[in-house]
């Protein structure tokens, strides 16, 4: 029975979507962890802004941008710019 289910295209599509959501949630958490490690006071803003990012490509770019940020102000600017992407 399980083997028949695995052969269905819809099953593969659902499985792939679940995997992508898991990766997305992990990347969102990584962004929040990066921000909190350097600027704990920005945690609420990071959680709010990152929750709205659904694109894996945007999350990857965000990780790079935040890793290059040199100040709290720059980090805050990057987080606030996520609202402009929507």
ZADO-1210 file (C-alpha; in nm, 4 decimals, padded with zeros to 6 digits):
<atoms>
<atom x="00.0000" y="00.0000" z="00.0000" code="UNK" pos="1"/>
<atom x="00.2748" y="00.2437" z="00.0957" code="UNK" pos="2"/>
<atom x="00.4610" y="00.1588" z="-00.2240" code="UNK" pos="3"/>
<atom x="00.1528" y="00.2453" z="-00.4306" code="UNK" pos="4"/>
<atom x="00.1225" y="00.5746" z="-00.2486" code="UNK" pos="5"/>
<atom x="00.4862" y="00.6593" z="-00.3164" code="UNK" pos="6"/>
<atom x="00.4245" y="00.6151" z="-00.6884" code="UNK" pos="7"/>
<atom x="00.1571" y="00.8831" z="-00.6912" code="UNK" pos="8"/>
<atom x="00.2747" y="01.2238" z="-00.8202" code="UNK" pos="9"/>
<atom x="00.0667" y="01.4030" z="-00.5567" code="UNK" pos="10"/>
<atom x="00.2478" y="01.2152" z="-00.2799" code="UNK" pos="11"/>
<atom x="00.5844" y="01.3306" z="-00.4137" code="UNK" pos="12"/>
<atom x="00.4582" y="01.6863" z="-00.4451" code="UNK" pos="13"/>
<atom x="00.3314" y="01.6915" z="-00.0855" code="UNK" pos="14"/>
<atom x="00.6563" y="01.5409" z="00.0408" code="UNK" pos="15"/>
<atom x="00.8647" y="01.7952" z="-00.1494" code="UNK" pos="16"/>
<atom x="00.6540" y="02.0836" z="-00.0187" code="UNK" pos="17"/>
<atom x="00.6989" y="01.9589" z="00.3374" code="UNK" pos="18"/>
<atom x="01.0750" y="01.9356" z="00.2922" code="UNK" pos="19"/>
<atom x="01.0881" y="02.2889" z="00.1529" code="UNK" pos="20"/>
<atom x="00.8880" y="02.4228" z="00.4468" code="UNK" pos="21"/>
<atom x="01.1273" y="02.2504" z="00.6857" code="UNK" pos="22"/>
<atom x="01.4272" y="02.4087" z="00.5148" code="UNK" pos="23"/>
<atom x="01.2536" y="02.7475" z="00.5182" code="UNK" pos="24"/>
<atom x="01.1784" y="02.7256" z="00.8906" code="UNK" pos="25"/>
<atom x="01.5377" y="02.6218" z="00.9600" code="UNK" pos="26"/>
<atom x="01.6759" y="02.9136" z="00.7626" code="UNK" pos="27"/>
<atom x="01.4393" y="03.1563" z="00.9329" code="UNK" pos="28"/>
<atom x="01.5581" y="03.0294" z="01.2699" code="UNK" pos="29"/>
<atom x="01.9212" y="03.0621" z="01.1592" code="UNK" pos="30"/>
<atom x="01.8631" y="03.4283" z="01.0722" code="UNK" pos="31"/>
<atom x="01.7025" y="03.4968" z="01.4086" code="UNK" pos="32"/>
<atom x="01.9858" y="03.3177" z="01.5888" code="UNK" pos="33"/>
<atom x="02.2460" y="03.5247" z="01.4008" code="UNK" pos="34"/>
<atom x="02.0756" y="03.8499" z="01.4935" code="UNK" pos="35"/>
<atom x="02.0268" y="03.7543" z="01.8589" code="UNK" pos="36"/>
<atom x="02.3892" y="03.6412" z="01.8937" code="UNK" pos="37"/>
<atom x="02.5089" y="03.9923" z="01.8086" code="UNK" pos="38"/>
<atom x="02.2168" y="04.2160" z="01.9036" code="UNK" pos="39"/>
<atom x="01.9736" y="04.0473" z="02.1468" code="UNK" pos="40"/>
<atom x="01.7554" y="04.3568" z="02.1648" code="UNK" pos="41"/>
<atom x="01.6664" y="04.3107" z="01.7944" code="UNK" pos="42"/>
<atom x="01.5113" y="03.9669" z="01.8544" code="UNK" pos="43"/>
<atom x="01.1460" y="04.0828" z="01.8426" code="UNK" pos="44"/>
<atom x="01.2063" y="04.2728" z="01.5181" code="UNK" pos="45"/>
<atom x="01.3959" y="03.9808" z="01.3663" code="UNK" pos="46"/>
<atom x="01.1190" y="03.7350" z="01.4530" code="UNK" pos="47"/>
<atom x="00.8505" y="03.9615" z="01.3102" code="UNK" pos="48"/>
<atom x="01.0277" y="04.0479" z="00.9867" code="UNK" pos="49"/>
<atom x="01.1766" y="03.7056" z="00.9126" code="UNK" pos="50"/>
<atom x="00.8424" y="03.5280" z="00.9625" code="UNK" pos="51"/>
<atom x="00.7135" y="03.7015" z="00.6499" code="UNK" pos="52"/>
<atom x="00.9992" y="03.5810" z="00.4270" code="UNK" pos="53"/>
<atom x="00.8928" y="03.2731" z="00.2300" code="UNK" pos="54"/>
<atom x="01.1569" y="03.2682" z="-00.0409" code="UNK" pos="55"/>
<atom x="01.4562" y="03.0430" z="00.0196" code="UNK" pos="56"/>
<atom x="01.6621" y="03.2590" z="-00.2132" code="UNK" pos="57"/>
<atom x="01.5740" y="03.5709" z="-00.0130" code="UNK" pos="58"/>
<atom x="01.6607" y="03.3953" z="00.3122" code="UNK" pos="59"/>
<atom x="02.0007" y="03.2956" z="00.1700" code="UNK" pos="60"/>
<atom x="02.0688" y="03.6541" z="00.0660" code="UNK" pos="61"/>
<atom x="01.9534" y="03.7761" z="00.4058" code="UNK" pos="62"/>
<atom x="02.2022" y="03.5476" z="00.5814" code="UNK" pos="63"/>
<atom x="02.4827" y="03.6917" z="00.3698" code="UNK" pos="64"/>
<atom x="02.3692" y="04.0505" z="00.4296" code="UNK" pos="65"/>
<atom x="02.3467" y="03.9993" z="00.8045" code="UNK" pos="66"/>
<atom x="02.6838" y="03.8284" z="00.8210" code="UNK" pos="67"/>
<atom x="02.8380" y="04.1377" z="00.6629" code="UNK" pos="68"/>
<atom x="02.6538" y="04.3869" z="00.8861" code="UNK" pos="69"/>
<atom x="02.8946" y="04.5696" z="01.1174" code="UNK" pos="70"/>
<atom x="02.6582" y="04.7490" z="01.3534" code="UNK" pos="71"/>
<atom x="02.3240" y="04.7243" z="01.5256" code="UNK" pos="72"/>
<atom x="02.1943" y="05.0071" z="01.3082" code="UNK" pos="73"/>
<atom x="02.2949" y="04.8292" z="00.9894" code="UNK" pos="74"/>
<atom x="02.1366" y="04.5050" z="01.1105" code="UNK" pos="75"/>
<atom x="01.8164" y="04.6891" z="01.1971" code="UNK" pos="76"/>
<atom x="01.8124" y="04.8559" z="00.8543" code="UNK" pos="77"/>
<atom x="01.8486" y="04.5170" z="00.6844" code="UNK" pos="78"/>
<atom x="01.5631" y="04.3712" z="00.8910" code="UNK" pos="79"/>
<atom x="01.3385" y="04.6696" z="00.8239" code="UNK" pos="80"/>
<atom x="01.4083" y="04.6429" z="00.4510" code="UNK" pos="81"/>
<atom x="01.2294" y="04.3076" z="00.4561" code="UNK" pos="82"/>
<atom x="00.9033" y="04.5010" z="00.4909" code="UNK" pos="83"/>
<atom x="00.9816" y="04.6749" z="00.1628" code="UNK" pos="84"/>
<atom x="01.0128" y="04.3385" z="-00.0142" code="UNK" pos="85"/>
<atom x="00.6520" y="04.2486" z="00.0601" code="UNK" pos="86"/>
</atoms>
